[in-house]
Amino acid sequence: MDITFLENPDIWLIAGVGLIIFEIFIGSLVLFLPLGIASLCVGFIFKLQVNYNFIFIEGWAYALVTWGLISIVLSFLIQKFFKSKEKKDVNSY
């Protein structure tokens, strides 16, 4: 199984756009949006590596780790800034 397609920046950018479009239709705001934005970030990093000849992400394993870390950080940031400040009680109408 050839897994080097994960080093292709176009795959990451297409996946990021697809996940963000999927988020628009689902609307969970915590799952697909951070994954999509993280995919776009990894795709842009790979594009910069190809165009400017510097190495930040060395291989597909580092790309997956970077994608995971960015998506976790974005998920926490989205929950922090968009979470409702007031607590809802079952008995409040």
N, C-alpha and C positions, 0 to 999 in steps of 0.2 A: 504494500500500500504506500503510495507516494503522497507524503504530507507536505511537500514543499509549496503547494498552492497557498498555504498560510503565509508565505513570504511575499505574495503578490499584493501590492497596495490596492489594486482595483477591486479585488475580492473583498477586502476590508471596507472600502468605501461603499460598495454596493450593499454589503451586509448592514452597514450602519444606516444607510438610507432606508433599506427595507425594514429594519427594526423600528426606526422612528415613524415610518408610515404605519406600521402595525400598531405602534403605541397610540397614534391618532385615532384609530378605530376601536381599540380596546379601552384605553383610558385609565390604566392602572397607575401611571406616573412614577412607579417605583421599580418596575421590573424591566420593561423594554426600552424606556427612554435612556437610562444610564448605560445599558448595553449598547444601544445605538450610538450614543455620543462617544463612548469608549472605542467603538469600532472605527468611527470617523477619526478619532485621535490617532489610533494605531495606523490607520491608512495614510494619514497625513505625515506621520513620522517616517513611514516607509517611502512615501513619495519624496520627502526631503532627503532621505538617504540615497535614493536613486539619482536625484538631480544634483545634489551638492557633494556627493561622495564622502560622507562621514558615516560612521557606524554608531548607532545608539541601541538598536535592537539587532542582536547578532543572528538569531535564528527563530524558527517557529515556536520553540518552547518559551523563549523570552517574550515573544509576541503575545502568546496566550497569558503569560503571567502579567505582563503590562496591561493587557486588556482587562483581566480580572481585577487588578488593583485599581485601575482608573474607574471601573464600573462600581466597585464597592465604595470608593470615596465619593463618587457622584451620587450614589444612592443615599448615603448618609447626609450629604449636603442638601439634596432635594427634600428628604424627610424633615430636616431641621428647618429649612426656610419656608416650606409650603405646608407644614403641619398646622392644624388648627390650634390656636392658643387657648381657646376655652374648652373645658372638658364637658362632654355631653353626658348627662345622667339619664338613666332610663325613665325617671319620673318627671323630667322637665318636658313641658309641652310647648 
